[in-house]
């Protein structure tokens, strides 16, 4: 009787044996990581990771993995938002120097922003504090799905935001002075701390020689901070420097120490050509260029030689209207000159990512921005890389996101057409082998469409 009941249960629930995050997808077209399109392809995802990609007759499927078939659809790695300050309760704090902030505390999982990005086929975004800062705080890479920040998190450590653009109602000179002052004050405090630790060490030595019992500092005291000396690895030596541990440094200063130690990636905002120059000089001074992703605006094409010299990933933020062009007028003839910035970057050999602009119909989608690049003469592969592979590489996640290949995350979108076709609809979104969006189950969208029909 028990065997019969078990058999009936398995027949009624064919996916009951499947492992969490395990699925096989067979589609009419699969866009692989090299830009090629595989006709009638299959993707096998086991425990959230892609185990195999290939032709339908070449991929062997385990008996306990559910197969879903989309004969008329295209499977695409999904769009990646390299940099955004949306989806949080406040993009910028009033405090200009805030390396102690973490965007984790500001992300709102139920924000409509994440819901809208799912509809557009976005599978991950780098959420980081805004640009109206000097040092803004830590960012985080999240998927646009989940009821908690932990459930959304793809990678905790995106890096720290630094801006070289003057804050609102501030001058460029005052802005740069604030950055220098923060580092000078930190160095002064650390020297005082080092001397106090030396004095304490000397006092403890005197007590020991006098036969007094001295409480030893435990190697591990159970908290998250390391209490071993040698935390500081930047700058000149000074008395007591080697004694300073992470636990000795004030919590509000640890983020700045981590920056100067080179422990964090830096997302450096440079909206004007002169900001690019200032950023380069500051990063060179502190030996941090190799840790940098540059976040720029269209006007920085005029500093493309400096960007090329730095040879770092670039994230291009569009103009206020979502435009990827830099537009200026001749002061004499007043003729308009338009420069398509992605083409300038591509010709200079820069690795760049595109971003969308909220509030502008068309440019609010990464697909539109990439399609604009193709229209303006860039290759299709360069345009697609700018919204898939390049953001993943800037995050240090090129092996996991932005591609459909063995070992990558089982994260992708299912489309009813080409990803760069304005008529294409997002049918489903999958994150690490779990379906997180279905157009058929999107109640808000259905109500909108029904309203249009009426």
C-alpha positions as a Markdown table, in Angstrom:
| # | Residue | x | y | z |
|---|---|---|---|---|
| 1 | Unk | 0.0 | 0.0 | 0.0 |
| 2 | Unk | 2.8 | 2.4 | 1.0 |
| 3 | Unk | 4.7 | 1.7 | -2.3 |
| 4 | Unk | 1.5 | 2.4 | -4.3 |
| 5 | Unk | 0.9 | 5.7 | -2.5 |
| 6 | Unk | 4.5 | 6.7 | -3.1 |
| 7 | Unk | 4.3 | 5.9 | -6.7 |
| 8 | Unk | 1.0 | 7.9 | -7.0 |
| 9 | Unk | 2.7 | 10.9 | -5.3 |
| 10 | Unk | 5.6 | 10.8 | -7.7 |
| 11 | Unk | 3.3 | 10.6 | -10.7 |
| 12 | Unk | 1.3 | 13.6 | -9.5 |
| 13 | Unk | 4.5 | 15.7 | -8.7 |
| 14 | Unk | 7.1 | 14.9 | -11.4 |
| 15 | Unk | 9.3 | 17.7 | -10.1 |
| 16 | Unk | 9.3 | 16.6 | -6.5 |
| 17 | Unk | 12.6 | 14.9 | -6.8 |
| 18 | Unk | 14.3 | 17.9 | -8.4 |
| 19 | Unk | 17.0 | 19.6 | -6.4 |
| 20 | Unk | 16.5 | 23.2 | -5.4 |
| 21 | Unk | 17.5 | 25.6 | -8.2 |
| 22 | Unk | 17.8 | 22.7 | -10.7 |
| 23 | Unk | 16.0 | 22.9 | -14.1 |
| 24 | Unk | 16.6 | 22.2 | -17.8 |
| 25 | Unk | 15.5 | 24.7 | -20.4 |
| 26 | Unk | 15.1 | 23.9 | -24.0 |
| 27 | Unk | 14.5 | 26.8 | -26.4 |
| 28 | Unk | 14.3 | 27.5 | -30.1 |
| 29 | Unk | 17.3 | 29.9 | -29.7 |
| 30 | Unk | 20.0 | 30.1 | -27.0 |
| 31 | Unk | 22.4 | 33.0 | -27.1 |
| 32 | Unk | 25.7 | 31.8 | -25.7 |
| 33 | Unk | 28.4 | 33.8 | -24.1 |
| 34 | Unk | 30.4 | 34.3 | -27.3 |
| 35 | Unk | 27.5 | 36.0 | -29.0 |
| 36 | Unk | 26.5 | 33.0 | -31.1 |
| 37 | Unk | 22.9 | 31.8 | -31.3 |
| 38 | Unk | 22.4 | 28.1 | -30.8 |
| 39 | Unk | 19.3 | 26.8 | -32.5 |
| 40 | Unk | 17.2 | 24.3 | -30.5 |
| 41 | Unk | 19.5 | 24.5 | -27.6 |
| 42 | Unk | 19.4 | 23.2 | -24.0 |
| 43 | Unk | 20.6 | 24.6 | -20.7 |
| 44 | Unk | 21.0 | 22.3 | -17.8 |
| 45 | Unk | 21.1 | 24.1 | -14.4 |
| 46 | Unk | 21.9 | 22.1 | -11.2 |
| 47 | Unk | 21.8 | 23.7 | -7.8 |
| 48 | Unk | 21.7 | 27.1 | -9.3 |
| 49 | Unk | 24.7 | 26.7 | -11.6 |
| 50 | Unk | 24.8 | 25.9 | -15.3 |
| 51 | Unk | 26.2 | 22.4 | -15.8 |
| 52 | Unk | 25.9 | 22.1 | -19.5 |
| 53 | Unk | 24.8 | 24.2 | -22.6 |
| 54 | Unk | 24.5 | 22.7 | -26.1 |
| 55 | Unk | 22.3 | 21.3 | -28.8 |
| 56 | Unk | 19.2 | 19.4 | -27.6 |
| 57 | Unk | 20.6 | 16.0 | -28.6 |
| 58 | Unk | 24.0 | 16.7 | -27.0 |
| 59 | Unk | 23.0 | 17.5 | -23.4 |
| 60 | Unk | 22.1 | 14.5 | -21.3 |
| 61 | Unk | 19.5 | 15.4 | -18.7 |
| 62 | Unk | 19.4 | 13.8 | -15.2 |
| 63 | Unk | 16.2 | 11.9 | -14.4 |
| 64 | Unk | 15.4 | 14.2 | -11.5 |
| 65 | Unk | 15.6 | 17.5 | -13.4 |
| 66 | Unk | 12.4 | 19.0 | -14.8 |
| 67 | Unk | 12.5 | 20.0 | -18.5 |
| 68 | Unk | 10.8 | 23.1 | -19.6 |
| 69 | Unk | 10.4 | 23.7 | -23.3 |
| 70 | Unk | 10.1 | 27.0 | -25.2 |
| 71 | Unk | 10.3 | 26.1 | -28.9 |
| 72 | Unk | 9.5 | 29.7 | -30.2 |
| 73 | Unk | 11.5 | 31.6 | -27.6 |
| 74 | Unk | 15.1 | 32.9 | -27.1 |
| 75 | Unk | 17.1 | 32.4 | -23.9 |
| 76 | Unk | 19.4 | 35.3 | -23.2 |
| 77 | Unk | 21.9 | 35.9 | -20.3 |
| 78 | Unk | 19.8 | 38.8 | -19.1 |
| 79 | Unk | 20.5 | 42.5 | -18.7 |
| 80 | Unk | 22.9 | 43.7 | -16.0 |
| 81 | Unk | 22.6 | 47.2 | -14.5 |
| 82 | Unk | 26.2 | 48.1 | -13.7 |
| 83 | Unk | 25.5 | 51.0 | -11.4 |
| 84 | Unk | 22.4 | 52.5 | -10.0 |
| 85 | Unk | 21.2 | 54.4 | -6.9 |
| 86 | Unk | 17.6 | 53.5 | -7.4 |
| 87 | Unk | 15.7 | 51.1 | -5.2 |
| 88 | Unk | 16.9 | 52.7 | -2.0 |
| 89 | Unk | 15.1 | 54.9 | 0.5 |
| 90 | Unk | 17.6 | 57.7 | -0.1 |
| 91 | Unk | 20.3 | 57.9 | -2.8 |
| 92 | Unk | 22.5 | 60.4 | -0.9 |
| 93 | Unk | 23.2 | 61.3 | 2.7 |
| 94 | Unk | 23.8 | 64.8 | 3.9 |
| 95 | Unk | 27.2 | 63.7 | 5.4 |
| 96 | Unk | 29.9 | 64.2 | 2.6 |
| 97 | Unk | 32.4 | 61.7 | 4.0 |
| 98 | Unk | 30.5 | 58.5 | 4.8 |
| 99 | Unk | 32.7 | 55.4 | 4.2 |
| 100 | Unk | 30.9 | 53.8 | 7.2 |
| 101 | Unk | 27.6 | 53.6 | 5.3 |
| 102 | Unk | 26.3 | 50.4 | 3.6 |
| 103 | Unk | 23.6 | 50.5 | 1.0 |
| 104 | Unk | 22.3 | 47.2 | 2.5 |
| 105 | Unk | 20.7 | 49.3 | 5.2 |
| 106 | Unk | 18.9 | 51.4 | 2.5 |
| 107 | Unk | 17.7 | 48.9 | -0.1 |
| 108 | Unk | 13.9 | 48.6 | -0.2 |
| 109 | Unk | 13.1 | 45.1 | -1.5 |
| 110 | Unk | 9.5 | 46.0 | -2.3 |
| 111 | Unk | 10.4 | 49.1 | -4.3 |
| 112 | Unk | 8.6 | 49.3 | -7.6 |
| 113 | Unk | 12.0 | 49.8 | -9.2 |
| 114 | Unk | 13.0 | 46.1 | -8.8 |
| 115 | Unk | 9.6 | 45.0 | -10.1 |
| 116 | Unk | 9.9 | 47.2 | -13.2 |
| 117 | Unk | 13.5 | 46.0 | -13.9 |
| 118 | Unk | 12.3 | 42.4 | -13.8 |
| 119 | Unk | 9.8 | 43.2 | -16.6 |
| 120 | Unk | 12.6 | 44.6 | -18.6 |
| 121 | Unk | 14.6 | 41.4 | -18.3 |
| 122 | Unk | 17.2 | 42.6 | -15.8 |
| 123 | Unk | 18.7 | 39.8 | -13.7 |
| 124 | Unk | 21.1 | 41.8 | -11.5 |
| 125 | Unk | 22.1 | 45.3 | -10.6 |
| 126 | Unk | 24.9 | 47.0 | -8.7 |
| 127 | Unk | 23.1 | 49.3 | -6.1 |
| 128 | Unk | 25.5 | 51.9 | -4.6 |
| 129 | Unk | 25.1 | 55.2 | -2.9 |
| 130 | Unk | 24.5 | 58.3 | -5.1 |
| 131 | Unk | 27.0 | 60.7 | -6.6 |
| 132 | Unk | 26.2 | 63.8 | -4.5 |
| 133 | Unk | 28.9 | 62.8 | -2.0 |
| 134 | Unk | 32.6 | 62.8 | -1.4 |
| 135 | Unk | 32.8 | 59.3 | -0.1 |
| 136 | Unk | 29.4 | 57.7 | -0.2 |
| 137 | Unk | 29.5 | 54.2 | 1.2 |
| 138 | Unk | 29.5 | 50.5 | 0.2 |
| 139 | Unk | 27.4 | 49.1 | -2.6 |
| 140 | Unk | 25.9 | 45.7 | -3.1 |
| 141 | Unk | 25.0 | 43.5 | -6.1 |
| 142 | Unk | 21.4 | 42.2 | -6.0 |
| 143 | Unk | 18.9 | 40.4 | -8.1 |
| 144 | Unk | 15.6 | 42.3 | -8.5 |
| 145 | Unk | 13.7 | 39.7 | -6.6 |
| 146 | Unk | 13.3 | 38.7 | -2.9 |
| 147 | Unk | 11.5 | 39.9 | 0.2 |
| 148 | Unk | 14.7 | 40.6 | 2.1 |
| 149 | Unk | 18.0 | 42.1 | 1.2 |
| 150 | Unk | 19.7 | 38.8 | 2.1 |
| 151 | Unk | 17.5 | 37.0 | -0.4 |
| 152 | Unk | 18.2 | 39.5 | -3.1 |
| 153 | Unk | 22.0 | 39.6 | -2.6 |
| 154 | Unk | 24.2 | 38.2 | -5.4 |
| 155 | Unk | 27.4 | 39.6 | -3.9 |
| 156 | Unk | 27.8 | 41.6 | -0.8 |
| 157 | Unk | 30.9 | 43.5 | -1.7 |
| 158 | Unk | 30.5 | 45.7 | -4.8 |
| 159 | Unk | 32.9 | 48.4 | -3.6 |
| 160 | Unk | 32.9 | 52.0 | -2.3 |
| 161 | Unk | 31.6 | 55.1 | -4.0 |
| 162 | Unk | 33.9 | 58.1 | -4.3 |
| 163 | Unk | 32.9 | 61.3 | -6.2 |
| 164 | Unk | 35.1 | 63.9 | -7.8 |
| 165 | Unk | 32.2 | 66.0 | -8.9 |
| 166 | Unk | 31.4 | 69.0 | -6.6 |
| 167 | Unk | 28.5 | 68.3 | -4.3 |
| 168 | Unk | 25.4 | 70.4 | -4.6 |
| 169 | Unk | 26.2 | 74.1 | -3.7 |
| 170 | Unk | 29.9 | 73.3 | -3.4 |
| 171 | Unk | 32.9 | 74.2 | -5.5 |
| 172 | Unk | 35.3 | 71.7 | -7.1 |
| 173 | Unk | 38.2 | 73.1 | -4.9 |
| 174 | Unk | 36.2 | 72.7 | -1.7 |
| 175 | Unk | 35.1 | 69.2 | -2.7 |
| 176 | Unk | 38.7 | 68.1 | -3.3 |
| 177 | Unk | 39.8 | 69.8 | -0.1 |
| 178 | Unk | 37.2 | 67.7 | 1.8 |
| 179 | Unk | 38.7 | 64.5 | 0.4 |
| 180 | Unk | 42.2 | 65.6 | 1.3 |
| 181 | Unk | 41.1 | 66.7 | 4.8 |
| 182 | Unk | 39.4 | 63.4 | 5.5 |
| 183 | Unk | 42.7 | 61.5 | 4.8 |
| 184 | Unk | 44.8 | 64.0 | 6.7 |
| 185 | Unk | 42.5 | 63.7 | 9.8 |
| 186 | Unk | 42.6 | 59.9 | 9.5 |
| 187 | Unk | 46.4 | 59.8 | 9.4 |
| 188 | Unk | 46.6 | 62.2 | 12.4 |
| 189 | Unk | 44.2 | 60.0 | 14.4 |
| 190 | Unk | 46.1 | 56.9 | 13.5 |
| 191 | Unk | 49.4 | 58.3 | 14.7 |
| 192 | Unk | 47.8 | 59.3 | 18.0 |
| 193 | Unk | 46.4 | 55.8 | 18.2 |
| 194 | Unk | 49.7 | 54.2 | 17.4 |
| 195 | Unk | 51.5 | 56.2 | 20.1 |
| 196 | Unk | 48.8 | 55.3 | 22.7 |
| 197 | Unk | 49.2 | 51.6 | 21.9 |
| 198 | Unk | 53.0 | 51.9 | 22.3 |
| 199 | Unk | 52.5 | 53.7 | 25.7 |
| 200 | Unk | 50.1 | 51.0 | 26.8 |
| 201 | Unk | 52.5 | 48.3 | 25.7 |
| 202 | Unk | 55.3 | 50.0 | 27.7 |
| 203 | Unk | 53.0 | 50.3 | 30.8 |
| 204 | Unk | 52.1 | 46.7 | 30.6 |
| 205 | Unk | 55.8 | 45.8 | 30.4 |
| 206 | Unk | 56.5 | 47.8 | 33.5 |
| 207 | Unk | 53.7 | 46.0 | 35.4 |
| 208 | Unk | 55.0 | 42.6 | 34.3 |
| 209 | Unk | 58.5 | 43.4 | 35.5 |
| 210 | Unk | 57.0 | 44.5 | 38.8 |
| 211 | Unk | 55.4 | 41.1 | 39.2 |
| 212 | Unk | 51.9 | 42.4 | 38.5 |
| 213 | Unk | 49.3 | 40.3 | 36.6 |
| 214 | Unk | 48.4 | 41.8 | 33.2 |
| 215 | Unk | 45.3 | 40.8 | 31.3 |
| 216 | Unk | 46.4 | 39.5 | 27.9 |
| 217 | Unk | 44.5 | 40.6 | 24.8 |
| 218 | Unk | 42.8 | 37.5 | 23.4 |
| 219 | Unk | 43.6 | 36.5 | 19.8 |
| 220 | Unk | 39.9 | 36.2 | 19.0 |
| 221 | Unk | 37.2 | 37.8 | 21.1 |
| 222 | Unk | 34.2 | 36.6 | 19.1 |
| 223 | Unk | 33.3 | 39.8 | 17.2 |
| 224 | Unk | 33.6 | 40.4 | 13.5 |
| 225 | Unk | 36.7 | 42.7 | 13.8 |
| 226 | Unk | 40.2 | 41.3 | 13.8 |
| 227 | Unk | 42.2 | 42.3 | 16.8 |
| 228 | Unk | 45.6 | 41.3 | 15.5 |
| 229 | Unk | 48.1 | 44.1 | 14.7 |
| 230 | Unk | 49.2 | 45.0 | 11.2 |
| 231 | Unk | 45.8 | 46.3 | 10.0 |
| 232 | Unk | 47.4 | 49.4 | 8.3 |
| 233 | Unk | 49.2 | 48.6 | 5.1 |
| 234 | Unk | 49.2 | 52.0 | 3.5 |
| 235 | Unk | 51.3 | 55.1 | 3.9 |
| 236 | Unk | 54.5 | 55.8 | 5.8 |
| 237 | Unk | 55.6 | 54.0 | 8.9 |
| 238 | Unk | 55.1 | 55.7 | 12.3 |
| 239 | Unk | 55.6 | 54.7 | 15.9 |
| 240 | Unk | 53.0 | 52.0 | 16.9 |
| 241 | Unk | 51.7 | 51.5 | 13.4 |
| 242 | Unk | 52.3 | 47.7 | 13.4 |
| 243 | Unk | 50.4 | 47.4 | 16.7 |
| 244 | Unk | 47.1 | 48.8 | 15.3 |
| 245 | Unk | 44.4 | 46.3 | 14.6 |
| 246 | Unk | 41.0 | 46.6 | 12.9 |
| 247 | Unk | 39.3 | 46.6 | 16.3 |
| 248 | Unk | 41.5 | 49.5 | 17.5 |
| 249 | Unk | 40.3 | 51.8 | 14.7 |
| 250 | Unk | 37.0 | 53.7 | 15.1 |
| 251 | Unk | 34.1 | 52.1 | 13.2 |
| 252 | Unk | 33.5 | 55.3 | 11.3 |
| 253 | Unk | 37.1 | 55.3 | 10.0 |
| 254 | Unk | 37.5 | 51.6 | 9.1 |
| 255 | Unk | 35.9 | 52.1 | 5.6 |
| 256 | Unk | 38.5 | 54.8 | 4.8 |
| 257 | Unk | 41.3 | 52.6 | 6.0 |
| 258 | Unk | 40.0 | 49.8 | 3.8 |
| 259 | Unk | 40.0 | 52.1 | 0.8 |
| 260 | Unk | 43.6 | 53.2 | 1.4 |
| 261 | Unk | 44.6 | 49.6 | 2.1 |
| 262 | Unk | 43.3 | 48.7 | -1.4 |
| 263 | Unk | 40.8 | 46.2 | 0.1 |
| 264 | Unk | 37.8 | 47.7 | -1.7 |
| 265 | Unk | 36.9 | 48.3 | -5.3 |
| 266 | Unk | 36.2 | 52.0 | -6.0 |
| 267 | Unk | 33.4 | 53.3 | -8.1 |
| 268 | Unk | 34.7 | 56.8 | -8.9 |
| 269 | Unk | 32.2 | 59.3 | -10.3 |
| 270 | Unk | 33.8 | 61.7 | -12.9 |
| 271 | Unk | 31.1 | 63.6 | -14.9 |
| 272 | Unk | 33.4 | 66.2 | -16.5 |
| 273 | Unk | 36.7 | 65.8 | -18.3 |
| 274 | Unk | 38.5 | 67.7 | -15.5 |
| 275 | Unk | 37.1 | 65.3 | -12.9 |
| 276 | Unk | 38.7 | 62.4 | -14.8 |
| 277 | Unk | 42.1 | 64.2 | -14.5 |
| 278 | Unk | 41.7 | 64.9 | -10.8 |
| 279 | Unk | 40.6 | 61.3 | -10.2 |
| 280 | Unk | 43.6 | 59.9 | -12.1 |
| 281 | Unk | 46.0 | 62.0 | -10.1 |
| 282 | Unk | 44.5 | 61.1 | -6.7 |
| 283 | Unk | 44.3 | 57.4 | -7.5 |
| 284 | Unk | 47.9 | 57.4 | -8.7 |
| 285 | Unk | 49.0 | 59.2 | -5.5 |
| 286 | Unk | 47.4 | 56.4 | -3.4 |
| 287 | Unk | 48.2 | 53.5 | -5.7 |
| 288 | Unk | 44.5 | 52.7 | -6.2 |
| 289 | Unk | 44.0 | 52.9 | -10.0 |
| 290 | Unk | 43.9 | 49.1 | -10.3 |
| 291 | Unk | 41.0 | 49.0 | -7.9 |
| 292 | Unk | 38.9 | 51.5 | -9.8 |
| 293 | Unk | 35.7 | 51.5 | -12.0 |
| 294 | Unk | 35.1 | 54.9 | -13.5 |
| 295 | Unk | 31.6 | 56.2 | -13.7 |
| 296 | Unk | 31.4 | 58.9 | -16.3 |
| 297 | Unk | 28.9 | 61.1 | -18.3 |
| 298 | Unk | 28.9 | 61.8 | -22.1 |
| 299 | Unk | 31.1 | 64.9 | -21.8 |
| 300 | Unk | 34.1 | 62.9 | -20.6 |
| 301 | Unk | 34.7 | 61.7 | -24.2 |
| 302 | Unk | 37.0 | 64.7 | -24.3 |
| 303 | Unk | 39.2 | 63.0 | -21.7 |
| 304 | Unk | 39.2 | 59.7 | -23.6 |
| 305 | Unk | 43.0 | 59.7 | -23.8 |
| 306 | Unk | 43.2 | 59.9 | -20.0 |
| 307 | Unk | 40.6 | 57.1 | -19.7 |
| 308 | Unk | 42.6 | 55.0 | -22.1 |
| 309 | Unk | 45.8 | 55.7 | -20.1 |
| 310 | Unk | 44.1 | 54.5 | -17.0 |
| 311 | Unk | 42.8 | 51.3 | -18.8 |
| 312 | Unk | 40.0 | 50.7 | -16.3 |
| 313 | Unk | 36.4 | 49.7 | -16.8 |
| 314 | Unk | 34.0 | 52.6 | -17.6 |
| 315 | Unk | 30.3 | 52.9 | -16.8 |
| 316 | Unk | 28.6 | 55.5 | -19.0 |
| 317 | Unk | 25.7 | 57.3 | -17.4 |
| 318 | Unk | 23.4 | 58.9 | -20.0 |
| 319 | Unk | 22.5 | 62.6 | -20.0 |
| 320 | Unk | 19.4 | 63.8 | -18.1 |
| 321 | Unk | 17.2 | 62.8 | -21.1 |
| 322 | Unk | 18.8 | 59.4 | -21.4 |
| 323 | Unk | 20.9 | 60.4 | -24.3 |
| 324 | Unk | 24.2 | 58.7 | -25.1 |
| 325 | Unk | 25.3 | 61.6 | -27.2 |
| 326 | Unk | 27.3 | 64.6 | -26.1 |
| 327 | Unk | 25.7 | 67.7 | -27.6 |
| 328 | Unk | 27.3 | 71.1 | -27.9 |
| 329 | Unk | 27.0 | 74.2 | -30.0 |
| 330 | Unk | 29.6 | 76.1 | -31.9 |
| 331 | Unk | 29.8 | 79.5 | -30.0 |
| 332 | Unk | 30.1 | 81.4 | -33.4 |
| 333 | Unk | 27.8 | 79.5 | -35.8 |
| 334 | Unk | 25.6 | 78.0 | -33.1 |
| 335 | Unk | 25.6 | 74.8 | -35.1 |
| 336 | Unk | 24.9 | 71.7 | -33.1 |
| 337 | Unk | 27.6 | 69.1 | -32.8 |
| 338 | Unk | 26.6 | 65.6 | -31.7 |
| 339 | Unk | 29.2 | 63.0 | -30.5 |
| 340 | Unk | 28.1 | 59.5 | -30.0 |
| 341 | Unk | 30.2 | 58.6 | -26.9 |
| 342 | Unk | 30.0 | 54.8 | -26.9 |
| 343 | Unk | 31.6 | 54.8 | -30.4 |
| 344 | Unk | 34.4 | 57.0 | -29.1 |
| 345 | Unk | 35.0 | 54.7 | -26.2 |
| 346 | Unk | 34.9 | 51.6 | -28.5 |
| 347 | Unk | 37.4 | 53.1 | -30.9 |
| 348 | Unk | 39.7 | 53.9 | -28.0 |
| 349 | Unk | 39.5 | 50.3 | -26.9 |
| 350 | Unk | 37.8 | 51.0 | -23.6 |
| 351 | Unk | 35.7 | 48.3 | -21.9 |
| 352 | Unk | 32.5 | 50.2 | -21.1 |
| 353 | Unk | 29.0 | 49.4 | -19.7 |
| 354 | Unk | 25.8 | 51.2 | -20.6 |
| 355 | Unk | 23.2 | 52.3 | -18.2 |
| 356 | Unk | 19.6 | 53.3 | -18.6 |
| 357 | Unk | 17.8 | 56.5 | -17.6 |
| 358 | Unk | 14.6 | 56.4 | -15.6 |
| 359 | Unk | 11.7 | 58.6 | -16.7 |
| 360 | Unk | 12.6 | 58.6 | -20.4 |
| 361 | Unk | 10.6 | 56.2 | -22.5 |
| 362 | Unk | 13.1 | 54.1 | -24.5 |
| 363 | Unk | 16.3 | 55.1 | -22.8 |
| 364 | Unk | 14.9 | 53.6 | -19.5 |
| 365 | Unk | 15.7 | 50.2 | -21.0 |
| 366 | Unk | 19.1 | 48.7 | -21.5 |
| 367 | Unk | 17.9 | 47.0 | -24.6 |
| 368 | Unk | 17.1 | 50.4 | -26.2 |
| 369 | Unk | 20.5 | 51.8 | -25.3 |
| 370 | Unk | 22.3 | 48.8 | -26.8 |
| 371 | Unk | 20.2 | 48.9 | -29.9 |
| 372 | Unk | 21.1 | 52.6 | -30.3 |
| 373 | Unk | 24.7 | 51.6 | -30.3 |
| 374 | Unk | 24.1 | 49.2 | -33.2 |
| 375 | Unk | 22.2 | 51.9 | -35.1 |
| 376 | Unk | 25.1 | 54.2 | -34.7 |
| 377 | Unk | 27.6 | 51.8 | -36.1 |
| 378 | Unk | 28.9 | 49.7 | -33.2 |
| 379 | Unk | 29.0 | 45.9 | -33.7 |
| 380 | Unk | 26.1 | 43.9 | -32.2 |
| 381 | Unk | 28.6 | 42.1 | -30.0 |
| 382 | Unk | 30.1 | 45.2 | -28.5 |
| 383 | Unk | 26.6 | 46.6 | -27.8 |
| 384 | Unk | 25.5 | 43.3 | -26.1 |
| 385 | Unk | 28.7 | 43.1 | -24.1 |
| 386 | Unk | 28.0 | 46.6 | -22.7 |
| 387 | Unk | 24.8 | 45.4 | -21.0 |
| 388 | Unk | 25.8 | 41.8 | -20.1 |
| 389 | Unk | 29.5 | 40.8 | -19.9 |
| 390 | Unk | 31.1 | 44.1 | -19.2 |
| 391 | Unk | 29.0 | 45.0 | -16.0 |
| 392 | Unk | 29.7 | 41.4 | -14.7 |
| 393 | Unk | 33.4 | 42.0 | -15.3 |
| 394 | Unk | 33.3 | 45.4 | -13.5 |
| 395 | Unk | 31.8 | 43.6 | -10.5 |
| 396 | Unk | 34.4 | 40.9 | -10.6 |
| 397 | Unk | 31.8 | 38.3 | -11.5 |
| 398 | Unk | 32.6 | 37.6 | -15.2 |
| 399 | Unk | 32.6 | 33.9 | -14.4 |
| 400 | Unk | 29.1 | 33.9 | -13.0 |
| 401 | Unk | 26.9 | 36.5 | -14.8 |
| 402 | Unk | 26.5 | 37.9 | -18.3 |
| 403 | Unk | 27.0 | 34.6 | -20.1 |
| 404 | Unk | 25.4 | 31.2 | -20.6 |
| 405 | Unk | 28.3 | 28.7 | -20.1 |
| 406 | Unk | 29.2 | 25.8 | -17.9 |
| 407 | Unk | 30.0 | 27.0 | -14.4 |
| 408 | Unk | 28.0 | 30.3 | -14.6 |
| 409 | Unk | 24.9 | 31.0 | -12.5 |
| 410 | Unk | 21.7 | 29.6 | -13.9 |
| 411 | Unk | 20.5 | 33.2 | -14.4 |
| 412 | Unk | 18.8 | 34.3 | -17.7 |
| 413 | Unk | 15.8 | 35.7 | -19.4 |
| 414 | Unk | 13.3 | 34.0 | -21.7 |
| 415 | Unk | 12.3 | 36.3 | -24.6 |
| 416 | Unk | 9.8 | 36.0 | -27.5 |
| 417 | Unk | 12.3 | 37.6 | -29.9 |
| 418 | Unk | 15.7 | 39.3 | -30.3 |
| 419 | Unk | 16.9 | 41.1 | -27.2 |
| 420 | Unk | 17.6 | 44.3 | -29.1 |
| 421 | Unk | 14.2 | 44.4 | -30.9 |
| 422 | Unk | 11.9 | 47.0 | -29.4 |
| 423 | Unk | 8.9 | 44.6 | -30.0 |
| 424 | Unk | 10.4 | 41.8 | -28.0 |
| 425 | Unk | 8.7 | 40.8 | -24.7 |
| 426 | Unk | 10.2 | 39.3 | -21.6 |
| 427 | Unk | 8.4 | 36.1 | -21.0 |
| 428 | Unk | 10.3 | 34.8 | -17.9 |
| 429 | Unk | 13.2 | 35.6 | -15.7 |
| 430 | Unk | 15.3 | 33.0 | -13.9 |
| 431 | Unk | 17.8 | 33.6 | -11.2 |
| 432 | Unk | 20.1 | 30.8 | -10.0 |
| 433 | Unk | 17.8 | 28.2 | -11.4 |
| 434 | Unk | 14.6 | 29.6 | -9.9 |
| 435 | Unk | 11.8 | 31.4 | -11.9 |
| 436 | Unk | 11.3 | 34.8 | -10.4 |
| 437 | Unk | 9.2 | 36.4 | -13.0 |
| 438 | Unk | 6.5 | 35.3 | -15.5 |
| 439 | Unk | 4.7 | 37.6 | -17.9 |
| 440 | Unk | 1.6 | 35.4 | -17.6 |
| 441 | Unk | 1.6 | 35.9 | -13.8 |
| 442 | Unk | 2.3 | 39.6 | -13.8 |
| 443 | Unk | -1.0 | 41.0 | -12.4 |
| 444 | Unk | -0.1 | 44.7 | -12.7 |
| 445 | Unk | 0.9 | 44.3 | -16.3 |
| 446 | Unk | -2.3 | 42.3 | -17.1 |
| 447 | Unk | -4.4 | 45.0 | -15.6 |
| 448 | Unk | -2.6 | 47.7 | -17.6 |
| 449 | Unk | -3.1 | 45.7 | -20.8 |
| 450 | Unk | -6.7 | 45.1 | -20.1 |
| 451 | Unk | -7.2 | 48.8 | -19.5 |
| 452 | Unk | -5.6 | 49.6 | -22.9 |
| 453 | Unk | -7.9 | 47.1 | -24.5 |
| 454 | Unk | -10.9 | 48.9 | -23.1 |
